[in-house]
Amino acid sequence: CRKGHRKGVFSEAGSRRIAPHAGPRIQTVHVDPRVAMKTPPHPLDDLTAAEITAAASTVKAALLSAEDADSSEEIIRFSYVTLAEPAKLAMAAYLAGEGPVPARQAEVIATIVSKMDAYVFVVNLADNPSVASKDPVPEGCQPLFSPDDCFLAEEIVKADEAVCAEIAERYGVAPADFGTSLICDPWSVHVATPDFEPLRWRPDGRAARLIQCFLYWRNDEADNQYAKPLDVLPVVDLHARKVISCSKQPGSTPPKIGFKTNVNYHRASLVTNSYLPTEHRPPMKPLDVVQPEGANFVVTEGREVKWDKWTMRLGFNYREGLVIHDATFEGRSVMKRASLVEMAVPYADPNPPFERKCAFDVGDYGLGYCADSLELGCDCLGHIKYFDATLCDSKGEPYVTKKAICMHEEDMGVLWKHVEYRNGHNEARRARRLVVSFVATVVNYEYLFYWYFNQDGSMEYEIKLSGMLSTNLLSAGERVDGEGGDCDGTPKHGVLVAPGVNAQVHQHMFCARLDVAVDGGNNVVEEVDLVTGCVGKAAGIGDPFANAFGPVKTRLSTEREAIRVCDQQKARTWRVSNPSIINPITAESVGYKLVPFTKGAAQPVLLTGPECAVTTKGLFATKNLWVTPHSDTERFPAGEFTPQGAKGQGLPAWTKADRSLGGEEGGDVVLWHAFGVAHVPRPEDFPCMNVEHVGFSFKPDGFFQGNPGIDLPPPDVAGSKEDVAGACCATNSQANGH
């Protein structure tokens, strides 16, 4: 999955690639397929290893003739085997005690490689597994790329004699070093123009299954290859298992590579740096997070979590990664299902071949497939509960990614505070939150995903972006041809982050799918703007002092009305309410509000032009909000198949009908919130980027009759210690609010 060459993951041959530090970043364990199949305790629990094996075997039997059975591993290639979640109405009936336990089913995509035919299966997982449905992947569409697909692409490139000869001649490097030093970052090919030649290279006219590999060089396994990009770009057809195209950046002479210029971050190679620090600074004194009585969360019945007044269920799959199910506060429903369902990452360089540099990471590679194994004291602090994830490889065999999900508590400072200034009496309560997270490494980038559950009834979602910039050499029009050198020009569509190394301007656009359930299943959505004058409930009243301003609510009644953008000048939020339940204090319907950009700075929507293929495929990212009636089949905002995918799929196709969002009584609605980060790189982002933040909040807005945190007990300060000797204000006993 544009995934870690640096990681400890199993290749197709079963060998293990180990990261060059103390331990593997991904700890995977292959599972014995002979383990008996046992039904998990809850219908939303992830597939077990035995269920994955049963589903894969059923699909193989359905696709293969008897004579092919012995060679099935060479013929059938699995993209994924995952839980087919029960229909929402069936789950609701079951949870209400009004219906049976929904049947366990698996969703599978498998390809007959020799025929290039891919199928989507639904498999019944009863005592005798059987095929419930089988549908072909639409012609011209491709299933996502699994980790095995990406490793295969790298192996194909390194085995191609013409590519190796070109690199050796162009850069004067030894082919004997290719095994360790040549690095191939696999990317889905963004088809910028429909006449892209490699797409239809086959004589039979069938679409190829393409991966392009951006190439880099490193001196050893601890060296930072992104400081040494190459300008050769091979394109692989995975079906044919060969390189079908190889392009170079235009120019009369090849750009020179700074093979001896080291820009490193790895603990083993810091000493080799050419101009950055060569040793670590002195360590800080320890700061430990200690919970002597243990954590406050309880995990029951699979992955049901109870913490403070919250309950929720955790899910995990190959594509979305972490999924939140059935989040309630004080027994009142807040969110039915929440996850990140797509990303669009366009690079803003029109110089060939970068017009086809773009990634739809969720649909192209799967965030669950890219999940790291988290490390105690590094990724999470305190009393930690980890959850493993069971996935499948390209053979349909199950494996477990250890410690894929982390759950812990954090102190968040003061939640509320007041000092009665007349007598100095201080009342303050500290905030605690539950954090559920996972981290995905998508080749060069790290995405750290966090769901926060707060004691005031609010939910928050934060994404932290880190890792390595995807770099390239200067294009022909940007460098001094024939002169070479370490730094021989200036990029027009990026920033120099090391001598001669360009990091292109780009965006990271995300889309969260929020299946809301505010105090029940029938909700309405309103846009709320803060506007100058006597407005909203005060409309028509005079404003003689011109000091009036207030909220204006606009009901979003249909899908087209609900396609919206953020407006920070109006403090725009979107309120989700249940019209059948009235708050006795406000005399209005109870609700929550979606508040954009509560993490990081406010950012623009997708910046590519309207004719750009990124825009036509990633139209979801041109707006910040879409609202649709719930449908079990409407899952991904850019469509089911994003690699080489068709334009206009997903949200733009669904909302053409302009369906009603439920009338006055509300309806079962889904919010799709798109948000992102526009990244103009800095030298300070290299060699490893300090985290950027982006995210949103879902906050109670008239859901409660007062402050839901007012019943928190006074804090216990037994673990705190005053540094009297070093305090500049040690004699000042006056209370303060910091």
C-alpha positions in Angstrom: 0.0 0.0 0.0 2.4 2.8 -0.9 3.5 1.0 2.2 6.7 0.6 4.2 9.7 -0.8 2.5 11.1 -0.1 6.0 8.6 -2.3 7.8 8.5 -5.8 9.1 5.8 -7.2 6.9 5.6 -10.5 5.1 6.2 -10.6 1.4 4.6 -13.1 -0.9 7.4 -15.5 -0.5 6.9 -15.5 3.3 10.2 -13.9 4.1 10.3 -11.0 6.5 11.6 -7.5 5.9 12.9 -6.0 9.1 13.2 -2.3 9.8 16.8 -1.1 10.5 16.2 -0.2 14.1 15.5 -2.0 17.4 12.3 -3.7 16.3 9.8 -4.0 13.4 7.4 -1.1 13.1 4.7 -3.6 11.9 4.5 -6.9 13.8 2.6 -9.4 11.8 1.7 -13.0 12.6 0.4 -15.4 10.1 -2.5 -17.4 11.5 -3.0 -21.2 11.3 -6.0 -21.6 8.9 -6.9 -24.9 10.5 -8.2 -23.1 13.6 -11.9 -23.9 14.0 -14.4 -21.2 13.0 -16.2 -19.7 15.9 -18.9 -17.0 15.6 -17.7 -13.8 17.4 -19.9 -12.4 20.2 -21.3 -9.4 18.3 -22.4 -9.0 14.6 -20.1 -6.0 14.2 -17.0 -7.8 15.4 -14.3 -8.1 12.7 -13.8 -11.3 10.9 -11.7 -13.9 12.7 -8.8 -15.7 11.0 -10.9 -18.8 10.6 -13.7 -16.8 8.9 -11.2 -15.2 6.5 -9.9 -18.6 5.6 -13.4 -20.0 5.1 -14.4 -17.0 2.9 -11.3 -17.2 0.8 -11.7 -21.0 0.3 -15.3 -20.5 -0.8 -14.3 -17.9 -3.3 -11.5 -20.0 -4.7 -13.9 -22.9 -5.2 -16.3 -20.7 -7.0 -13.7 -19.3 -9.4 -11.6 -22.3 -10.2 -12.2 -25.4 -12.2 -11.1 -28.7 -10.9 -7.9 -28.8 -12.9 -6.9 -25.4 -11.7 -7.4 -26.2 -8.0 -3.8 -27.3 -7.4 -2.3 -24.0 -8.7 -4.9 -21.6 -7.2 -2.2 -19.4 -5.5 -0.8 -18.5 -8.9 -4.2 -17.8 -10.4 -6.4 -16.2 -7.7 -5.2 -12.9 -6.1 -7.2 -11.4 -3.3 -7.5 -7.7 -2.8 -9.3 -8.1 0.6 -11.5 -10.3 2.7 -13.5 -8.2 5.2 -16.7 -8.2 7.2 -19.8 -7.4 5.3 -21.5 -5.3 7.9 -25.1 -6.2 8.5 -27.8 -3.9 7.0 -28.5 -0.9 9.4 -32.2 -1.8 9.8 -31.4 -5.4 10.6 -28.9 -4.3 13.2 -31.4 -1.9 14.7 -34.0 -4.7 15.0 -31.5 -7.0 16.6 -30.4 -4.4 19.1 -34.0 -3.6 20.0 -34.7 -7.2 20.6 -37.1 -7.3 17.7 -35.1 -9.3 15.2 -32.7 -12.2 14.9 -28.9 -12.0 15.1 -27.8 -10.8 11.6 -26.1 -13.5 9.6 -22.3 -13.3 9.5 -21.1 -12.5 5.9 -17.8 -11.6 4.3 -17.1 -9.2 1.5 -14.3 -10.4 -0.8 -12.6 -9.1 -4.0 -10.6 -11.6 -5.9 -9.0 -11.5 -9.3 -8.4 -14.3 -11.8 -5.0 -13.0 -12.8 -4.7 -14.8 -16.2 -8.1 -13.5 -17.3 -7.7 -10.1 -15.6 -11.3 -10.6 -14.3 -12.0 -9.3 -10.8 -15.2 -10.0 -8.8 -16.9 -8.8 -5.7 -18.3 -11.6 -3.6 -20.5 -11.7 -0.6 -20.0 -15.0 1.3 -22.3 -16.5 3.9 -20.3 -17.7 6.9 -22.6 -20.2 8.4 -21.6 -23.8 9.2 -21.4 -24.5 5.4 -20.0 -21.3 3.9 -21.6 -20.4 0.5 -21.6 -17.6 -2.1 -24.5 -15.2 -1.5 -23.6 -13.0 -4.5 -21.0 -12.5 -7.2 -20.6 -9.3 -9.2 -17.8 -8.3 -11.7 -15.8 -5.3 -11.0 -16.9 -2.8 -13.6 -14.8 -2.8 -16.8 -12.0 -0.1 -16.6 -12.1 -0.1 -12.8 -9.4 -1.6 -10.6 -9.6 -2.9 -7.0 -7.4 -1.3 -4.5 -3.7 -2.3 -4.2 -2.8 -4.6 -1.3 0.6 -4.5 0.4 1.6 -7.6 -1.6 0.7 -5.8 -4.8 3.1 -3.0 -3.8 5.9 -5.3 -2.9 5.4 -7.1 -6.2 5.7 -3.9 -8.1 9.0 -3.1 -6.5 10.3 -6.6 -7.2 9.3 -6.3 -10.9 11.1 -3.0 -11.2 14.3 -4.3 -9.6 14.2 -7.3 -11.9 13.8 -5.3 -15.1 17.1 -5.4 -16.9 16.3 -2.3 -19.1 15.4 -0.2 -16.0 18.5 -1.3 -14.1 20.8 -0.6 -17.1 19.2 2.9 -17.6 19.8 3.8 -13.9 23.4 2.4 -13.9 24.3 4.4 -17.0 22.5 7.5 -16.1 23.9 7.9 -12.6 27.0 5.8 -12.6 25.9 3.5 -9.9 26.7 -0.2 -9.5 24.0 -2.7 -10.2 25.3 -4.8 -7.4 24.1 -2.2 -5.0 20.5 -2.2 -6.3 19.2 -4.7 -3.8 19.9 -2.4 -0.8 20.3 1.0 -2.3 17.6 1.3 -5.0 14.2 2.2 -3.4 10.9 2.1 -5.3 7.9 3.9 -3.8 4.8 2.4 -5.4 2.0 4.8 -6.3 -1.3 4.3 -8.0 -1.2 6.0 -11.5 -3.3 9.1 -11.5 -4.7 9.1 -15.1 -4.5 12.8 -15.9 -5.6 12.4 -19.5 -7.7 9.6 -21.0 -5.1 9.0 -23.7 -2.5 7.9 -21.2 -0.6 5.4 -23.4 0.3 2.7 -20.8 -3.3 2.4 -19.8 -4.1 0.6 -23.1 -0.8 -1.0 -24.1 -2.3 -4.5 -24.3 -3.1 -5.8 -27.8 -6.5 -7.1 -26.5 -7.5 -3.6 -25.4 -8.1 -4.6 -21.8 -7.1 -2.0 -19.2 -3.8 -2.6 -17.5 -3.4 -2.7 -13.7 -0.8 0.0 -13.2 1.5 1.0 -10.5 4.2 3.7 -11.0 7.4 3.6 -8.9 9.1 6.8 -7.9 12.8 5.9 -7.4 15.3 6.9 -4.8 18.8 6.0 -3.7 20.2 5.3 -0.3 23.8 4.5 0.8 22.6 2.0 3.4 19.4 0.9 5.2 19.6 3.8 7.7 20.2 6.5 5.0 17.4 8.9 4.1 16.6 8.1 0.4 14.3 11.1 0.0 17.4 13.3 0.0 18.6 11.4 -3.1 15.6 11.2 -5.6 16.2 9.8 -9.1 14.3 11.0 -12.2 13.5 7.6 -13.7 9.9 6.6 -13.4 8.9 3.0 -14.4 5.3 2.0 -14.8 4.4 -1.7 -14.0 1.4 -3.7 -15.2 0.7 -6.1 -12.3 -1.3 -8.4 -14.4 1.5 -8.8 -17.0 4.1 -8.6 -14.2 6.4 -6.4 -16.2 7.5 -2.8 -16.7 5.6 -1.4 -19.7 6.8 2.2 -19.6 9.7 4.1 -18.2 9.9 7.9 -18.4 12.5 10.4 -17.4 12.2 14.1 -16.6 12.8 16.0 -19.8 16.2 17.8 -20.3 19.3 17.6 -22.3 21.4 16.2 -19.4 20.4 14.1 -16.4 20.3 16.1 -13.2 23.1 15.3 -10.8 22.3 13.5 -7.6 24.0 14.4 -4.3 25.0 10.9 -3.4 27.4 12.2 -0.7 24.9 14.7 0.7 23.4 13.1 3.8 20.2 14.5 5.4 19.4 11.9 8.0 17.0 11.4 10.9 17.7 7.8 11.8 19.4 7.3 15.1 22.0 5.1 13.5 22.9 7.6 10.7 22.6 11.0 12.4 26.4 11.0 12.7 26.7 11.0 8.9 24.8 14.3 8.3 26.3 16.8 6.0 25.0 20.0 7.5 22.3 19.0 10.1 23.2 18.0 13.7 25.3 14.9 14.0 24.4 14.0 17.6 21.4 14.0 19.8 20.9 16.9 22.2 21.0 16.1 26.0 17.8 14.3 27.1 15.1 16.0 29.2 14.4 14.9 32.7 11.7 12.1 32.7 8.0 13.0 32.6 6.0 9.9 33.3 2.3 9.3 33.0 1.4 7.1 35.9 -2.0 5.6 36.7 -1.4 3.6 39.9 -5.0 2.4 40.1 -5.1 1.5 36.4 -7.3 2.9 33.6 -10.9 3.9 33.9 -12.1 2.1 30.7 -13.6 -1.3 30.6 -13.7 -3.5 27.5 -16.5 -6.1 27.3 -18.1 -8.4 24.6 -15.4 -8.1 21.9 -14.6 -4.5 21.5 -17.4 -2.7 23.4 -15.8 0.1 25.4 -17.2 1.8 28.5 -15.5 4.9 29.9 -17.0 7.5 32.2 -20.4 8.2 30.7 -19.5 7.0 27.2 -20.0 3.6 25.5 -19.0 2.7 22.0 -17.9 -0.3 19.9 -14.6 -0.4 18.0 -14.2 -1.9 14.5 -11.3 -2.1 12.1 -11.1 -3.0 8.5 -8.6 -3.0 5.6 -9.9 0.3 4.1 -11.1 2.7 6.7 -8.9 1.4 9.5 -10.6 2.4 12.8 -14.4 2.6 12.9 -16.5 3.9 15.8 -19.9 2.2 16.2 -22.8 3.1 18.4 -21.4 6.0 20.5 -23.6 7.0 23.4 -23.3 9.4 26.3 -25.4 8.7 29.4 -27.2 6.1 27.4 -28.4 8.6 24.8 -27.2 8.0 21.2 -24.9 10.4 19.6 -23.2 8.7 16.6 -24.2 5.4 14.9 -21.0 5.0 12.8 -18.0 7.2 12.2 -14.8 6.7 10.1 -12.5 8.3 7.6 -13.6 7.1 4.2 -11.4 8.9 1.6 -8.4 11.1 1.0 -7.3 13.0 -2.1 -3.6 14.1 -2.2 -2.9 16.1 -5.4 0.6 17.4 -6.2 0.6 20.9 -7.8 3.5 20.4 -10.3 2.4 20.3 -14.0 6.0 19.3 -15.2 6.0 15.8 -16.7 5.7 13.2 -15.3 4.2 14.8 -12.1 0.8 15.5 -13.7 0.0 11.9 -12.7 1.3 12.2 -9.2 -1.8 12.0 -6.9 -3.1 9.5 -4.4 -6.5 8.6 -3.1 -5.0 6.8 -0.1 -8.1 5.2 1.4 -9.4 3.8 -1.8 -6.1 3.1 -3.5 -4.3 1.3 -0.7 -6.4 1.0 2.4 -5.6 2.7 5.7 -6.1 -0.5 7.6 -3.6 -2.3 5.4 -1.2 0.6 6.1 -1.6 0.4 9.9 1.5 0.4 12.1 2.1 -1.7 15.2 2.2 0.9 17.9 4.9 1.1 20.5 4.5 1.7 24.3 5.9 5.0 25.5 6.4 6.3 21.9 3.0 6.4 20.2 0.9 6.2 23.4 1.7 7.1 27.1 0.1 5.9 30.3 -2.0 2.8 30.9 -2.6 1.4 27.4 -5.0 -1.1 25.9 -4.0 -2.3 22.5 -6.2 -4.1 20.0 -4.8 -6.3 17.2 -6.2 -6.3 13.6 -6.8 -9.5 11.6 -6.4 -8.9 7.8 -5.6 -11.1 4.8 -2.8 -11.3 2.3 -3.1 -11.7 -1.5 -3.4 -15.5 -1.1 -6.5 -15.1 1.1 -4.5 -16.2 4.1 -5.1 -14.4 7.4 -2.5 -12.5 9.4 -2.6 -10.3 12.5 -1.2 -6.8 12.8 -0.3 -6.6 16.4 -1.2 -3.5 18.4 -3.0 -1.8 15.5 -5.3 0.3 17.8 -4.3 2.1 20.9 -6.7 3.2 23.6 -5.6 5.3 26.6 -6.6 8.3 28.7 -5.1 11.8 28.7 -5.3 14.8 31.0 -6.4 17.8 29.0 -5.9 20.6 31.5 -8.7 22.7 32.9 -12.2 21.8 31.7 -13.9 24.6 33.7 -12.9 27.0 36.4 -14.1 30.0 38.4 -12.6 32.0 41.2 -15.0 34.1 43.3 -12.9 37.2 43.3 -14.6 38.6 46.5 -13.3 35.9 48.7 -10.8 34.0 46.6 -12.7 30.7 46.6 -11.6 28.6 43.6 -13.6 25.8 41.9 -11.9 24.1 39.0 -12.2 20.7 37.3 -9.6 19.1 35.1 -10.5 17.5 31.9 -9.9 13.9 31.1 -10.5 12.3 27.7 -10.5 8.9 26.2 -8.3 8.6 23.1 -8.7 5.8 20.5 -6.1 5.9 17.7 -4.2 4.2 15.0 -1.3 5.3 12.8 -1.0 4.5 9.1 2.3 4.7 7.2 1.5 5.3 3.5 5.1 4.9 2.1 6.6 8.3 2.9 3.8 9.9 5.0 2.6 9.1 8.5 -1.1 9.8 9.3 -1.9 9.6 13.0 -5.7 9.3 13.5 -7.3 10.1 16.9 -10.9 9.9 18.1 -11.4 11.8 21.4 -14.3 11.3 23.8 -14.6 14.1 26.3 -16.3 14.4 29.7 -18.4 17.3 28.4 -20.2 15.0 26.0 -18.2 16.1 22.9 -16.4 14.0 20.3 -13.4 15.2 18.4 -11.5 13.9 15.5 -7.9 14.9 14.9 -5.4 13.9 12.2 -1.7 14.6 12.7 0.5 14.5 9.6 4.1 13.6 9.8 6.7 11.4 8.1 8.7 12.2 5.0 8.1 14.6 2.1 7.8 12.9 -1.3 10.7 14.6 -3.1 12.0 14.9 -6.7 14.8 16.5 -8.6 14.4 19.8 -10.4 12.6 19.7 -13.7 14.4 20.8 -16.9 13.0 24.3 -16.9 14.1 24.8 -13.3 17.7 23.7 -13.4 20.8 24.9 -15.3 21.2 22.2 -18.0 24.7 21.0 -18.5 26.0 22.5 -15.3 24.6 20.1 -12.7 25.8 20.7 -9.2 24.1 20.1 -5.8 21.7 23.0 -6.1 21.5 24.3 -9.7 18.2 26.1 -9.8 14.9 27.0 -8.2 11.7 24.9 -8.3 8.6 26.7 -9.6 6.1 24.4 -8.0 7.8 23.5 -4.8 10.5 24.4 -2.3 14.1 23.3 -2.0 14.3 21.3 1.3 17.8 20.0 0.7 20.5 20.8 -1.9 18.9 20.1 -5.3 15.9 18.4 -3.7 12.4 19.7 -4.4 9.3 19.1 -2.3 6.2 20.0 -4.3 3.3 22.0 -3.1 0.4 19.6 -2.4 -2.8 19.1 -0.4 -4.1 16.4 1.9 -7.9 16.4 1.6 -9.8 14.1 3.9 -13.5 13.0 4.2 -15.1 11.7 7.3 -18.4 9.8 7.1 -20.6 10.6 10.1 -23.7 8.4 10.4 -25.3 10.6 13.1 -27.9 9.5 15.6 -28.6 12.5 17.9 -30.9 11.1 20.6 -32.4 8.7 18.0 -32.4 7.9 14.3 -34.5 10.8 12.9 -32.4 14.0 12.6 -32.5 17.3 10.7 -29.5 19.4 9.7 -29.3 23.2 9.8 -26.5 25.5 8.8 -25.9 28.1 11.5 -24.2 31.4 10.6 -23.3 34.3 13.0 -24.5 37.5 11.2 -24.5 41.2 12.0 -27.8 42.9 12.9 -31.1 41.8 14.4 -31.4 38.4 12.7 -32.9 35.0 13.4 -35.3 35.1 16.3 -34.6 38.9 16.6 -35.4 39.6 12.9 -37.5 42.8 12.4 -36.4 44.4 15.7 -34.6 47.7 15.4 -30.9 48.0 16.2 -30.4 51.7 17.1 -26.8 51.2 18.5 -25.7 48.8 15.7 -24.3 46.4 18.3 -26.6 43.4 17.5 -25.4 40.2 15.9 -26.7 36.6 16.2 -27.2 33.2 14.7 -29.2 32.5 11.6 -30.3 28.9 11.1 -31.0 27.6 7.6 -32.7 24.2 7.3 -30.9 21.9 4.8 -33.9 20.0 3.4 -32.5 18.3 0.3 -29.1 16.9 -0.8 -28.4 19.8 -3.2 -29.2 22.3 -0.5 -26.8 20.5 1.8 -23.7 20.8 -0.3 -21.9 23.5 1.7 -18.5 25.1 2.4 -17.0 26.6 5.5 -17.2 30.3 6.2 -15.0 31.4 9.0 -16.2 35.0 8.7 -19.6 33.7 9.9 -18.4 31.2 12.4 -20.4 28.7 10.4 -21.3 25.4 12.0 -23.8 22.7 11.1 -26.4 21.6 13.8 -27.8 18.1 13.8 -31.0 17.9 15.9 -33.8 15.6 16.8 -37.1 17.4 16.3 -39.1 14.9 18.4 -37.2 15.7 21.6 -37.4 19.2 23.1 -34.9 20.6 25.6 -37.0 22.0 28.5 -34.5 24.8 29.0 -34.3 26.2 25.5 -37.7 25.0 24.3 -35.9 23.8 21.1 -35.0 20.4 19.7 -31.9 18.7 21.3 -28.9 18.7 19.1 -25.2 18.5 18.4 -23.1 20.8 16.2 -20.4 20.0 13.7 -17.6 22.5 14.2 -15.0 22.5 11.5 -11.3 23.2 11.9 -11.1 23.0 15.7 -7.7 21.3 15.2 -5.2 23.4 13.2 -5.9 26.4 11.1 -8.8 26.7 8.7 -7.9 25.5 5.3 -9.2 25.7 1.7 -11.2 23.1 -0.2 -9.5 21.3 -3.1 -7.4 23.8 -5.1 -7.0 21.9 -8.4 -8.9 23.5 -11.3 -12.4 22.3 -12.3 -11.1 20.5 -15.5 -8.4 18.7 -13.5 -8.8 14.9 -13.3 -8.2 15.1 -9.5 -11.2 17.4 -9.2 -13.5 15.3 -11.4 -12.6 12.2 -9.4 -12.3 13.9 -6.0 -15.3 16.2 -6.3 -16.2 15.5 -2.7 -13.2 17.6 -1.6 -14.5 20.7 -3.4 -17.0 21.2 -0.6 -16.8 20.9 3.2 -20.2 19.3 3.8 -22.5 16.9 2.0 -25.6 15.3 3.5 -27.4 12.3 2.2 -30.1 9.9 3.3 -28.6 6.8 4.7 -28.0 3.9 2.3 -26.1 0.7 3.1 -24.5 0.8 -0.3 -23.3 4.5 -0.3 -20.0 4.0 1.5 -17.1 5.9 -0.2 -17.4 9.5 -1.5 -15.2 9.0 -4.6 -16.8 5.6 -5.4 -15.9 2.0 -4.6 -12.9 1.8 -7.0 -10.5 4.8 -7.1 -7.4 3.3 -8.8 -7.6 4.4 -12.4 -11.2 5.2 -11.5 -13.9 6.9 -13.4 -14.8 10.5 -12.6 -18.0 11.6 -10.9 -18.5 8.5 -8.8 -19.7 8.5 -5.2 -21.2 11.7 -3.8 -21.7 13.6 -7.1 -23.6 10.7 -8.5 -25.7 10.0 -5.4 -26.8 13.7 -4.9 -27.9 14.2 -8.5 -31.4 13.0 -7.5 -31.5 15.8 -4.8 -33.3 13.4 -2.4 -35.2 14.7 0.6 -33.4 14.7 3.9 -36.5 13.7 5.8 -39.0 16.5 6.1 -40.1 18.2 9.3 -39.8 15.0 11.4 -36.3 14.4 10.2 -34.7 11.4 8.6 -31.9 8.9 8.8 -29.1 11.1 7.5 -25.3 10.9 6.9 -22.9 13.8 7.1 -19.8 13.7 4.9 -17.3 16.2 6.2 -14.4 17.1 3.9 -11.4 19.0 5.3 -7.7 19.1 4.7 -4.3 20.7 4.9 -2.7 22.7 2.1 1.1 22.1 2.4 3.7 24.5 1.2 6.8 22.6 2.3 9.5 24.2 4.4 13.2 23.2 4.9 12.1 22.6 8.5 9.8 19.8 7.3 12.9 17.8 6.2 14.2 15.2 6.7 11.2 14.3 9.0 8.2 16.5 9.3 7.0 17.8 12.7 3.3 17.1 12.9 0.7 19.3 11.3 -2.8 19.2 12.8 -6.3 19.2 11.3 -9.6 18.1 12.6 -13.2 18.9 13.8 -15.5 18.6 16.8 -19.0 17.3 17.3 -20.3 19.2 20.3 -23.5 19.1 22.3 -25.7 22.1 21.4 -28.8 22.1 23.5 -28.5 18.3 24.1 -28.2 18.8 27.9 -30.0 21.1 30.3 -26.7 22.5 31.6 -23.0 21.8 31.8 -22.6 18.0 31.6 -19.3 18.3 33.5 -20.6 20.0 36.5 -20.7 16.8 38.5 -17.0 16.1 38.1 -15.4 15.7 41.6 -12.7 18.2 42.7 -9.2 17.1 41.5 -6.8 15.1 43.6 -3.5 16.9 43.5 -1.5 14.2 45.4 0.7 13.5 42.4 1.7 17.1 41.8 4.7 18.8 43.3 5.6 22.5 43.6 9.1 23.5 42.6 9.4 26.1 45.4 13.1 26.7 45.0 12.9 27.3 41.3 9.6 29.2 41.2 9.8 32.9 40.3 6.5 33.6 42.0 7.0 31.2 45.0 5.6 33.7 47.5 2.6 34.6 45.5 -0.3 32.6 46.9 -3.0 34.3 44.8 -5.1 31.8 42.7 -4.8 32.0 39.0 -6.6 30.3 36.1 -3.7 28.8 34.2 
